[in-house]
């Protein structure tokens, strides 16, 4: 039987944890009370902190036998993430916490598949929650008051949270049906291409377009890891530029990792690899001050990548794609990689592009499942979009 996991630090938030679990039970849901505290529980729980801590790679002692609170919180976060991944009865998860509890519990929430209901009632929920949510679908709910004993307001907040998680778990979203889902990456400077691809494939696929802003690429790969998409057309790989050269819309080192892990059919390209993104001009690092820039808007400034940088980008991408054992096609538009990289455009630089293309070809090891195709086209030419569609249909079939 699936249960709602009610999670908190029973050593410091025991009263609130018990109240929340009772409220979820009263709403008609089965619950599992989970303690992620690092000292003794003050209320009864179903899953003790010691059991959670045993999932740490170095065992229980790495979590519970330490006098340093920061170390214990970090270790419990890792243990809880591994613990929750091991469960097959999670109908939803709701957590309560301050700084430490929020860090621990959201570490586990982020490991769960998208679509599994997740609510975090937190004292931190009205601030910058990006480190806790990342690319997951966690709902951050402000506790308003600190959790230092129940009061008339905290009871209302916890009651509402209990009703929300119980309702979501009781009436889950209908299972996806019909067309398989397809992930695509797009930037403003590749919109023409990606829009044309999506229009061509929409009759057969549920096309999900992700803005290549760092979080966009990670969101798409999270869906891939969660088994929620059936293929990827990764036209816009620009996040790699920001990763390697300090831009503000960066991928992580795990870019393309989900493609390797899932072996999904994949068509990639070099969209917007001609640019690194920064905010307003005054935010640009001093070492780049003499470079070629394009002011996209008052808050976003683009820097043209050099031939040397393009070579490093190409080698990085090729190296990552070598780990992909699924069917893979990589298309190279010889006449330009973005709307700015076109003859007469602000970023037109055939020499830099040549370094990029040659580095990818030299690094990506030939294999029956992997193929590079050069096309005498610009990335936004209609013929390029049609070639990408044809490549995907070939490998998806």
Long-range contacts (C-beta under 8 A, 24 or more apart in sequence): 1-30, 1-89, 2-30, 2-89, 2-90, 2-91, 2-169, 3-29, 3-30, 3-31, 3-32, 3-89, 3-90, 3-91, 4-29, 4-30, 4-31, 4-32, 4-91, 4-92, 4-93, 4-94, 4-165, 4-166, 4-169, 5-31, 5-32, 5-34, 5-84, 5-87, 5-90, 5-92, 5-93, 5-94, 6-31, 6-32, 6-33, 6-34, 6-94, 6-95, 7-34, 7-36, 7-80, 7-93, 7-94, 7-95, 7-96, 7-105, 7-108, 8-34, 8-35, 8-36, 8-37, 8-95, 8-96, 8-97, 8-101, 8-105, 9-35, 9-36, 9-37, 9-38, 9-97, 9-100, 9-101, 9-104, 10-35, 10-37, 10-41, 10-42, 10-43, 10-45, 10-49, 11-35, 11-37, 11-38, 11-39, 11-40, 11-41, 11-42, 11-49, 12-37, 12-39, 12-98, 12-101, 13-37, 13-96, 13-97, 13-98, 13-101, 13-147, 14-41, 14-42, 14-43, 15-42, 15-43, 15-149, 15-150, 16-96, 16-147, 16-149, 16-150, 16-154, 16-158, 17-43, 17-45, 17-96, 18-43, 18-44, 19-150, 19-155, 19-158, 20-94, 20-96, 20-121, 20-158, 20-161, 20-162, 23-158, 23-159, 23-161, 23-162, 23-163, 24-94, 24-162, 24-165, 24-166, 26-162, 27-162, 27-163, 27-166, 27-167, 28-166, 28-170, 29-91, 29-92, 29-165, 29-166, 29-169, 29-170, 30-91, 32-89, 36-76, 36-80, 36-101, 36-104, 36-105, 38-63, 38-64, 38-66, 38-69, 38-72, 38-73, 38-76, 49-76, 51-83, 52-76, 52-79, 52-80, 52-83, 53-79, 54-79, 55-79, 55-80, 55-82, 55-83, 55-86, 56-82, 57-82, 69-100, 73-100, 73-103, 73-104, 74-103, 76-104, 77-103, 77-104, 77-107, 77-108, 78-107, 80-104, 80-105, 80-107, 80-108, 81-107, 81-108, 81-110, 81-111, 83-108, 84-108, 84-109, 84-111, 84-112, 85-111, 85-112, 90-116, 91-117, 91-169, 92-116, 92-117, 92-118, 92-119, 92-165, 92-168, 92-169, 93-117, 93-118, 93-119, 93-165, 94-118, 94-119, 94-120, 94-121, 94-161, 94-162, 94-165, 95-119, 95-120, 95-121, 95-122, 96-120, 96-121, 96-122, 96-143, 96-147, 96-158, 97-121, 97-122, 97-123, 97-147, 98-122, 98-123, 98-124, 98-146, 98-147, 99-123, 99-124, 102-132, 103-132, 106-132, 106-133, 106-136, 106-138, 109-136, 109-138, 110-134, 110-136, 110-138, 112-136, 113-226, 113-227, 113-228, 114-222, 114-223, 114-226, 114-228, 115-172, 115-173, 115-226, 115-228, 117-165, 117-168, 117-169, 117-172, 119-161, 119-164, 119-165, 121-157, 121-158, 121-161, 123-147, 134-215, 134-218, 135-215, 135-218, 135-219, 135-222, 136-222, 139-164, 176-206, 176-228, 178-206, 179-204, 179-205, 179-206, 180-205, 180-206, 180-229, 180-230, 180-231, 181-205, 181-206, 181-208, 181-223, 181-228, 181-229, 181-230, 182-206, 182-207, 182-208, 182-229, 182-230, 182-231, 182-232, 182-233, 182-392, 183-208, 183-210, 183-220, 183-223, 183-224, 183-229, 183-231, 183-232, 183-233, 183-234, 184-208, 184-209, 184-210, 184-232, 184-233, 184-234, 184-235, 185-209, 185-210, 185-212, 185-216, 185-217, 185-220, 185-233, 185-234, 185-235, 185-236, 185-237, 185-271, 186-210, 186-211, 186-212, 186-235, 186-236, 186-271, 187-211, 187-212, 187-236, 187-238, 187-271, 187-272, 187-338, 188-296, 188-339, 189-271, 189-272, 189-275, 189-338, 189-339, 189-340, 190-235, 190-236, 190-271, 190-272, 190-338, 190-339, 190-379, 190-380, 191-339, 192-339, 192-380, 192-385, 193-235, 193-271, 193-379, 193-380, 193-381, 193-384, 193-385, 193-388, 194-233, 194-235, 194-236, 194-271, 194-385, 196-382, 196-385, 196-386, 197-233, 197-235, 197-385, 197-388, 197-389, 200-385, 200-386, 200-389, 201-389, 201-392, 205-230, 205-231, 212-236, 212-237, 212-238, 212-239, 212-249, 212-271, 212-272, 213-239, 213-249, 214-239, 214-242, 214-248, 214-249, 214-250, 214-251, 217-251, 217-255, 218-251, 218-252, 221-254, 221-255, 221-256, 221-257, 221-258, 221-259, 222-258, 224-258, 224-259, 224-261, 224-262, 224-264, 225-258, 225-261, 225-262, 227-262, 229-264, 230-264, 230-265, 230-396, 231-264, 231-265, 231-266, 231-392, 231-395, 231-396, 232-259, 232-264, 232-265, 232-266, 232-267, 232-268, 233-266, 233-267, 233-268, 233-388, 233-392, 234-259, 234-266, 234-267, 234-268, 234-269, 235-267, 235-268, 235-269, 235-271, 235-379, 235-388, 236-269, 236-271, 236-272, 237-268, 237-269, 237-270, 237-271, 237-272, 237-273, 237-317, 238-271, 238-272, 238-273, 238-275, 238-277, 240-273, 240-313, 240-316, 240-317, 241-272, 241-273, 241-275, 241-276, 241-277, 241-305, 241-309, 241-313, 242-276, 242-277, 244-309, 244-312, 244-313, 244-316, 245-276, 245-305, 245-309, 246-276, 246-285, 247-276, 247-277, 247-278, 247-303, 248-277, 248-278, 248-279, 249-277, 255-320, 256-317, 256-320, 256-321, 256-323, 256-324, 257-320, 257-323, 259-321, 259-324, 259-326, 259-328, 260-320, 260-323, 260-324, 260-325, 260-326, 262-326, 263-324, 263-325, 263-326, 264-326, 265-326, 265-327, 265-328, 265-392, 265-395, 265-396, 266-324, 266-326, 266-327, 266-328, 266-329, 266-395, 267-328, 267-329, 267-330, 267-331, 267-388, 267-391, 267-392, 267-395, 268-317, 268-321, 268-328, 268-329, 268-330, 268-331, 269-330, 269-331, 269-332, 269-333, 269-337, 269-379, 269-388, 270-332, 270-333, 270-337, 270-356, 270-357, 270-360, 270-379, 271-337, 271-338, 271-379, 272-337, 272-338, 273-305, 273-310, 273-313, 273-337, 273-356, 274-304, 274-305, 274-310, 274-337, 274-338, 274-340, 274-341, 274-347, 274-349, 274-352, 274-353, 275-302, 275-303, 275-304, 275-305, 275-338, 275-340, 275-347, 276-302, 276-303, 276-305, 276-309, 277-301, 277-302, 277-303, 278-302, 278-303, 292-346, 292-347, 294-340, 294-346, 294-347, 302-340, 302-347, 304-346, 304-347, 304-349, 304-352, 305-352, 305-356, 306-352, 307-349, 307-351, 307-352, 307-354, 307-355, 308-355, 309-352, 310-352, 310-353, 310-355, 310-356, 310-359, 311-355, 311-356, 311-358, 311-359, 312-359, 313-356, 313-359, 314-355, 314-356, 314-357, 314-358, 314-359, 314-360, 314-362, 314-363, 315-359, 315-360, 315-362, 315-363, 317-360, 317-363, 317-364, 318-359, 318-360, 318-361, 318-362, 318-363, 318-364, 319-363, 321-364, 321-370, 322-363, 322-364, 322-365, 324-369, 324-370, 325-369, 326-369, 327-369, 327-395, 328-369, 328-370, 328-371, 328-395, 329-370, 329-371, 329-372, 329-373, 329-391, 329-392, 329-394, 329-395, 330-360, 330-364, 330-370, 330-371, 330-372, 330-373, 331-372, 331-373, 331-375, 331-384, 331-387, 331-388, 331-391, 332-357, 332-360, 332-361, 332-372, 332-373, 332-374, 332-375, 333-375, 333-377, 333-378, 333-379, 333-381, 333-384, 334-374, 334-375, 334-376, 334-377, 335-376, 335-377, 335-378, 335-381, 336-378, 336-379, 336-380, 337-379, 338-379, 339-380, 342-378, 342-380
